[in-house]
């Protein structure tokens, strides 16, 4: 076999096509579905305090999702996106990061934000778009953001956060900050051009970024197998771009945590971008606008329900005698009461004052924006019944 010195490529003299469909990347798993450690595996170093904080966050997010789906069905909020069944992916990875690392999520990363310290009141204020919302009511529900917690505000357009993560991580590299950026997205978003541009740039410029793909089986109603891609999922794409890559069981809290710990070490210490593909399943609909019974079976859902990441981790905690089933239920009931109380409180808080709509873009709002604001106020005064909440927030706070 000869060498092409210019490109350092091996040379063959007979045509040979590589079969990309034959490439199969294995899945890293530590915690079995019954809560035991798989034979040959080793649980990561995790003390009782961290383990219980993770479980506490998992319980909270599950309750939040269940209650807010119900609130949307009751007409109390307009929209909701659940992370039901994917809690280990976001919370396990967030637990492996430094608090100074940047998180750029899609819209199922409420677990990562809660682990960082976002309170139930802050969640509710955003979901109800009231005057205490950090985003001042300008975003759809679930589009959280918090500068203090290094959590970039979520955007609706698919995959836009991926090239942004590459750019932000490049800045971290230039500053020698010792921090990294983690970027979450679904396997459907990996079909966007932004994904490919971002990974190529990250690999070429060696930025400290972790790209975490939640492969939950469906891009809304399009199944991943057979309709989204012909290859072996998303992980081979990282290999193709010359990037360190690993596939993990996304419902295994330990596998996610351990892989992210190692990925962060590569990113921060060696400026190596990493792609993690977490294999999981979206137990709820894509959003409250979606009915999954139209494109998947109850049998399929039951198969994945048996792999529930919260139940699996609780079984392990009980085997360690770090929590009992009774304590877990008490914690669940306590959090449920707190979520319901915060919900009832947040929906009574007024919406932001209408003047806020033109703030925060320019240092001083320009003349044309002020004119548009006055025209909007005049329209609302004319039709106050069509804007009951907003009508009470102009002219000094009264109608």
SULJO-V70346 format. One record per pair of residues at least 4 apart in sequence whose C-alpha atoms are under 7 Angstrom apart, sorted by the first residue. I is the first residue (numbers start at 1). J is the second residue. D is the distance in whole Angstrom. If there is no record, write none. Layout:
BEGIN
i=I j=J d=D
i=I j=J d=D
END
This chain:
BEGIN
i=1 j=10 d=7
i=1 j=11 d=6
i=1 j=12 d=6
i=2 j=10 d=6
i=2 j=11 d=5
i=3 j=8 d=6
i=3 j=9 d=6
i=3 j=10 d=5
i=3 j=11 d=6
i=4 j=8 d=5
i=4 j=9 d=5
i=4 j=10 d=6
i=4 j=11 d=7
i=20 j=231 d=7
i=21 j=230 d=7
i=21 j=231 d=5
i=21 j=232 d=7
i=23 j=232 d=7
i=24 j=232 d=6
i=26 j=247 d=7
i=27 j=247 d=5
i=27 j=248 d=5
i=27 j=249 d=6
i=28 j=247 d=6
i=28 j=248 d=4
i=28 j=249 d=6
i=28 j=255 d=6
i=29 j=248 d=6
i=29 j=249 d=6
i=29 j=252 d=7
i=29 j=255 d=5
i=30 j=37 d=6
i=30 j=38 d=6
i=30 j=41 d=6
i=30 j=42 d=7
i=30 j=43 d=7
i=30 j=252 d=7
i=30 j=254 d=6
i=30 j=255 d=6
i=31 j=35 d=6
i=31 j=36 d=6
i=31 j=37 d=5
i=31 j=38 d=6
i=31 j=252 d=6
i=31 j=254 d=6
i=32 j=36 d=5
i=32 j=37 d=6
i=32 j=38 d=6
i=33 j=307 d=6
i=33 j=312 d=6
i=34 j=312 d=6
i=34 j=315 d=7
i=35 j=312 d=5
i=35 j=313 d=6
i=35 j=315 d=5
i=35 j=316 d=5
i=36 j=316 d=6
i=37 j=41 d=6
i=37 j=42 d=7
i=37 j=43 d=7
i=43 j=254 d=7
i=44 j=254 d=7
i=44 j=258 d=6
i=46 j=50 d=6
i=46 j=51 d=6
i=47 j=51 d=6
i=48 j=52 d=6
i=48 j=322 d=7
i=49 j=53 d=6
i=50 j=54 d=6
i=51 j=55 d=6
i=52 j=56 d=6
i=53 j=57 d=6
i=54 j=58 d=6
i=54 j=91 d=7
i=55 j=59 d=6
i=56 j=60 d=6
i=57 j=61 d=6
i=57 j=111 d=7
i=57 j=114 d=7
i=57 j=115 d=6
i=58 j=62 d=6
i=58 j=87 d=6
i=58 j=111 d=7
i=58 j=310 d=7
i=59 j=63 d=6
i=59 j=332 d=6
i=60 j=64 d=6
i=60 j=335 d=6
i=61 j=65 d=6
i=61 j=111 d=6
i=62 j=66 d=6
i=62 j=84 d=6
i=63 j=67 d=6
i=63 j=336 d=6
i=64 j=68 d=6
i=64 j=339 d=7
i=65 j=69 d=6
i=65 j=82 d=5
i=65 j=84 d=7
i=66 j=70 d=6
i=67 j=71 d=6
i=68 j=72 d=6
i=68 j=80 d=7
i=69 j=73 d=6
i=69 j=80 d=6
i=69 j=288 d=7
i=70 j=74 d=6
i=71 j=75 d=6
i=71 j=76 d=5
i=71 j=77 d=6
i=72 j=76 d=6
i=72 j=77 d=5
i=72 j=78 d=6
i=72 j=79 d=6
i=72 j=80 d=7
i=77 j=127 d=7
i=77 j=128 d=6
i=79 j=141 d=6
i=79 j=288 d=6
i=80 j=141 d=6
i=80 j=142 d=6
i=80 j=287 d=6
i=80 j=288 d=6
i=81 j=107 d=7
i=81 j=108 d=7
i=81 j=142 d=7
i=81 j=286 d=7
i=81 j=287 d=5
i=81 j=288 d=7
i=82 j=108 d=6
i=82 j=284 d=7
i=82 j=287 d=7
i=83 j=87 d=6
i=83 j=108 d=5
i=84 j=282 d=6
i=84 j=283 d=5
i=84 j=284 d=6
i=85 j=281 d=6
i=85 j=282 d=6
i=85 j=283 d=5
i=85 j=308 d=6
i=85 j=309 d=7
i=86 j=251 d=7
i=86 j=280 d=6
i=86 j=281 d=7
i=86 j=282 d=7
i=87 j=91 d=6
i=87 j=111 d=6
i=87 j=309 d=7
i=88 j=92 d=5
i=88 j=250 d=6
i=88 j=251 d=6
i=88 j=252 d=6
i=88 j=253 d=5
i=88 j=309 d=6
i=89 j=93 d=6
i=89 j=250 d=5
i=89 j=251 d=7
i=89 j=256 d=6
i=89 j=278 d=7
i=90 j=94 d=6
i=90 j=109 d=6
i=90 j=111 d=6
i=90 j=112 d=5
i=91 j=95 d=6
i=91 j=111 d=5
i=91 j=112 d=5
i=91 j=115 d=7
i=92 j=96 d=7
i=92 j=253 d=5
i=92 j=256 d=6
i=92 j=257 d=5
i=93 j=97 d=7
i=93 j=256 d=6
i=93 j=257 d=5
i=93 j=260 d=6
i=94 j=112 d=5
i=95 j=257 d=7
i=96 j=257 d=6
i=96 j=260 d=6
i=96 j=261 d=5
i=97 j=101 d=7
i=100 j=150 d=7
i=100 j=179 d=7
i=101 j=150 d=7
i=101 j=179 d=5
i=101 j=180 d=5
i=101 j=181 d=6
i=102 j=150 d=5
i=102 j=151 d=6
i=102 j=180 d=6
i=102 j=181 d=5
i=102 j=182 d=6
i=103 j=150 d=6
i=103 j=151 d=5
i=103 j=152 d=6
i=103 j=181 d=6
i=103 j=182 d=5
i=103 j=183 d=6
i=104 j=151 d=6
i=104 j=152 d=5
i=104 j=161 d=6
i=104 j=165 d=7
i=104 j=182 d=6
i=104 j=183 d=5
i=104 j=184 d=6
i=105 j=109 d=6
i=105 j=154 d=6
i=105 j=183 d=6
i=105 j=184 d=5
i=105 j=185 d=7
i=106 j=154 d=6
i=106 j=184 d=6
i=106 j=185 d=5
i=107 j=142 d=7
i=107 j=143 d=7
i=107 j=154 d=7
i=109 j=113 d=7
i=110 j=114 d=6
i=111 j=115 d=6
i=112 j=116 d=6
i=113 j=117 d=7
i=113 j=118 d=6
i=113 j=151 d=7
i=114 j=118 d=5
i=114 j=119 d=7
i=116 j=149 d=6
i=118 j=122 d=6
i=119 j=123 d=6
i=120 j=124 d=6
i=120 j=339 d=7
i=120 j=342 d=7
i=121 j=125 d=6
i=121 j=342 d=6
i=122 j=126 d=6
i=122 j=133 d=7
i=123 j=127 d=6
i=124 j=128 d=6
i=124 j=342 d=7
i=124 j=343 d=6
i=124 j=346 d=6
i=125 j=129 d=6
i=125 j=130 d=6
i=125 j=132 d=6
i=125 j=133 d=5
i=125 j=346 d=6
i=126 j=130 d=7
i=126 j=133 d=5
i=126 j=137 d=7
i=126 j=141 d=6
i=126 j=144 d=7
i=127 j=141 d=5
i=127 j=142 d=6
i=128 j=346 d=7
i=128 j=347 d=6
i=129 j=133 d=6
i=129 j=136 d=7
i=129 j=137 d=4
i=129 j=351 d=6
i=130 j=137 d=6
i=130 j=349 d=6
i=130 j=350 d=6
i=130 j=351 d=4
i=130 j=352 d=6
i=131 j=136 d=6
i=131 j=349 d=7
i=131 j=350 d=6
i=131 j=351 d=5
i=131 j=352 d=4
i=133 j=137 d=6
i=135 j=139 d=7
i=136 j=352 d=6
i=137 j=352 d=7
i=139 j=143 d=6
i=143 j=153 d=6
i=143 j=154 d=5
i=143 j=155 d=6
i=144 j=153 d=5
i=144 j=154 d=6
i=145 j=151 d=6
i=145 j=152 d=5
i=145 j=153 d=4
i=145 j=154 d=6
i=146 j=150 d=6
i=146 j=151 d=5
i=146 j=152 d=7
i=146 j=153 d=7
i=147 j=151 d=6
i=147 j=152 d=7
i=158 j=189 d=6
i=159 j=185 d=7
i=159 j=189 d=5
i=159 j=192 d=7
i=159 j=194 d=6
i=159 j=195 d=7
i=160 j=164 d=7
i=160 j=194 d=6
i=161 j=165 d=6
i=162 j=166 d=7
i=162 j=183 d=6
i=162 j=194 d=7
i=162 j=195 d=6
i=162 j=198 d=6
i=163 j=167 d=6
i=163 j=194 d=6
i=163 j=195 d=7
i=163 j=197 d=7
i=163 j=198 d=4
i=164 j=168 d=6
i=165 j=169 d=6
i=165 j=181 d=6
i=165 j=183 d=6
i=166 j=170 d=6
i=166 j=198 d=6
i=166 j=202 d=6
i=166 j=207 d=7
i=166 j=209 d=7
i=167 j=171 d=6
i=168 j=172 d=6
i=169 j=173 d=6
i=169 j=180 d=6
i=169 j=181 d=6
i=169 j=207 d=6
i=169 j=208 d=5
i=169 j=209 d=6
i=170 j=174 d=6
i=170 j=207 d=5
i=171 j=175 d=6
i=172 j=176 d=6
i=172 j=177 d=5
i=172 j=179 d=6
i=172 j=180 d=7
i=173 j=177 d=7
i=173 j=207 d=6
i=173 j=208 d=7
i=178 j=268 d=6
i=179 j=268 d=6
i=180 j=208 d=5
i=180 j=209 d=6
i=180 j=267 d=7
i=180 j=268 d=6
i=181 j=208 d=7
i=181 j=209 d=5
i=181 j=210 d=6
i=182 j=209 d=6
i=182 j=210 d=5
i=182 j=211 d=6
i=182 j=212 d=7
i=183 j=210 d=6
i=183 j=211 d=5
i=183 j=212 d=6
i=184 j=211 d=6
i=184 j=212 d=5
i=184 j=213 d=6
i=185 j=189 d=6
i=185 j=212 d=6
i=185 j=213 d=5
i=185 j=214 d=6
i=186 j=190 d=7
i=186 j=213 d=5
i=186 j=214 d=5
i=186 j=215 d=6
i=187 j=213 d=6
i=187 j=214 d=6
i=187 j=215 d=5
i=187 j=234 d=7
i=188 j=219 d=5
i=190 j=195 d=5
i=193 j=197 d=6
i=194 j=198 d=6
i=195 j=199 d=6
i=196 j=200 d=6
i=197 j=201 d=6
i=198 j=202 d=6
i=199 j=203 d=6
i=199 j=241 d=7
i=200 j=204 d=6
i=200 j=241 d=6
i=201 j=205 d=6
i=202 j=206 d=6
i=202 j=207 d=5
i=202 j=273 d=6
i=203 j=241 d=7
i=203 j=242 d=6
i=203 j=243 d=6
i=203 j=273 d=6
i=206 j=271 d=5
i=206 j=272 d=5
i=206 j=273 d=6
i=207 j=271 d=5
i=207 j=272 d=6
i=207 j=273 d=6
i=208 j=267 d=4
i=208 j=268 d=6
i=208 j=271 d=5
i=208 j=272 d=6
i=208 j=273 d=5
i=209 j=267 d=6
i=209 j=273 d=5
i=209 j=274 d=6
i=210 j=263 d=7
i=210 j=273 d=6
i=210 j=274 d=5
i=210 j=275 d=6
i=211 j=274 d=6
i=211 j=275 d=5
i=211 j=276 d=6
i=212 j=275 d=6
i=212 j=276 d=5
i=212 j=277 d=6
i=213 j=276 d=6
i=213 j=277 d=5
i=213 j=278 d=6
i=214 j=277 d=6
i=214 j=278 d=5
i=214 j=279 d=6
i=214 j=280 d=7
i=215 j=277 d=7
i=215 j=278 d=6
i=215 j=279 d=5
i=215 j=280 d=6
i=216 j=279 d=6
i=216 j=280 d=5
i=216 j=281 d=4
i=216 j=282 d=5
i=217 j=223 d=6
i=217 j=224 d=5
i=217 j=281 d=6
i=218 j=222 d=5
i=218 j=223 d=4
i=218 j=224 d=6
i=219 j=223 d=6
i=220 j=286 d=5
i=221 j=295 d=6
i=222 j=227 d=7
i=222 j=228 d=7
i=223 j=227 d=6
i=223 j=228 d=7
i=224 j=228 d=5
i=224 j=229 d=7
i=225 j=229 d=7
i=226 j=230 d=6
i=229 j=233 d=7
i=232 j=236 d=7
i=234 j=277 d=7
i=235 j=239 d=7
i=235 j=245 d=6
i=235 j=246 d=7
i=235 j=247 d=6
i=235 j=275 d=7
i=235 j=277 d=6
i=236 j=240 d=6
i=237 j=241 d=6
i=238 j=242 d=6
i=238 j=243 d=5
i=238 j=244 d=7
i=238 j=245 d=6
i=238 j=275 d=6
i=239 j=243 d=5
i=239 j=244 d=7
i=239 j=245 d=6
i=243 j=273 d=6
i=243 j=274 d=6
i=243 j=275 d=7
i=244 j=273 d=7
i=244 j=274 d=5
i=244 j=275 d=6
i=245 j=274 d=6
i=245 j=275 d=5
i=245 j=276 d=6
i=246 j=275 d=6
i=246 j=276 d=5
i=246 j=277 d=6
i=247 j=276 d=6
i=247 j=277 d=5
i=247 j=278 d=6
i=248 j=255 d=6
i=248 j=256 d=6
i=248 j=277 d=6
i=248 j=278 d=5
i=248 j=279 d=6
i=249 j=255 d=6
i=249 j=278 d=6
i=249 j=279 d=5
i=249 j=280 d=7
i=250 j=256 d=6
i=250 j=278 d=4
i=250 j=279 d=5
i=250 j=280 d=5
i=251 j=280 d=6
i=251 j=307 d=7
i=251 j=308 d=7
i=251 j=309 d=5
i=252 j=256 d=6
i=252 j=309 d=6
i=253 j=257 d=6
i=253 j=309 d=7
i=253 j=313 d=7
i=254 j=258 d=6
i=255 j=259 d=6
i=256 j=260 d=6
i=257 j=261 d=6
i=258 j=262 d=6
i=259 j=263 d=6
i=260 j=264 d=6
i=261 j=265 d=6
i=262 j=266 d=6
i=263 j=267 d=6
i=263 j=274 d=6
i=264 j=268 d=6
i=265 j=269 d=6
i=266 j=270 d=5
i=266 j=271 d=6
i=266 j=272 d=5
i=267 j=271 d=5
i=267 j=272 d=5
i=267 j=273 d=5
i=267 j=274 d=7
i=281 j=304 d=7
i=283 j=301 d=7
i=285 j=290 d=5
i=285 j=291 d=6
i=285 j=292 d=5
i=286 j=290 d=6
i=292 j=296 d=6
i=293 j=297 d=6
i=296 j=300 d=7
i=297 j=301 d=7
i=298 j=302 d=6
i=299 j=303 d=6
i=300 j=304 d=7
i=301 j=305 d=6
i=302 j=306 d=6
i=304 j=308 d=7
i=308 j=312 d=6
i=309 j=313 d=6
i=310 j=314 d=6
i=311 j=315 d=6
i=312 j=316 d=7
i=313 j=317 d=6
i=314 j=318 d=6
i=315 j=319 d=6
i=316 j=320 d=6
i=317 j=321 d=6
i=317 j=322 d=5
i=317 j=323 d=6
i=318 j=322 d=6
i=318 j=323 d=5
i=318 j=324 d=6
i=323 j=327 d=6
i=323 j=328 d=7
i=324 j=328 d=6
i=325 j=329 d=6
i=326 j=330 d=6
i=327 j=331 d=6
i=328 j=332 d=6
i=329 j=333 d=6
i=330 j=334 d=6
i=331 j=335 d=6
i=332 j=336 d=6
i=333 j=337 d=6
i=334 j=338 d=6
i=335 j=339 d=6
i=336 j=340 d=6
i=337 j=341 d=6
i=338 j=342 d=6
i=339 j=343 d=6
i=340 j=344 d=6
i=341 j=345 d=6
i=342 j=346 d=6
i=343 j=347 d=6
i=344 j=348 d=7
i=351 j=389 d=7
i=351 j=390 d=7
i=352 j=356 d=7
i=353 j=393 d=5
i=353 j=394 d=7
i=354 j=390 d=7
i=354 j=393 d=6
i=354 j=394 d=6
i=358 j=365 d=7
i=358 j=369 d=7
i=359 j=365 d=7
i=365 j=369 d=6
i=365 j=370 d=7
i=366 j=370 d=7
i=367 j=371 d=6
i=368 j=372 d=6
i=369 j=373 d=6
i=370 j=374 d=6
i=371 j=375 d=6
i=372 j=376 d=6
i=373 j=377 d=6
i=374 j=378 d=6
i=375 j=379 d=6
i=376 j=380 d=6
i=377 j=381 d=6
i=378 j=382 d=6
i=379 j=383 d=6
i=380 j=384 d=5
i=380 j=387 d=7
i=380 j=391 d=6
i=381 j=391 d=7
i=384 j=388 d=6
i=384 j=391 d=5
i=387 j=391 d=6
i=388 j=392 d=7
i=391 j=399 d=6
i=392 j=397 d=6
i=392 j=398 d=5
i=392 j=399 d=5
i=393 j=397 d=4
i=393 j=398 d=6
i=394 j=398 d=6
i=394 j=399 d=7
i=395 j=399 d=7
END
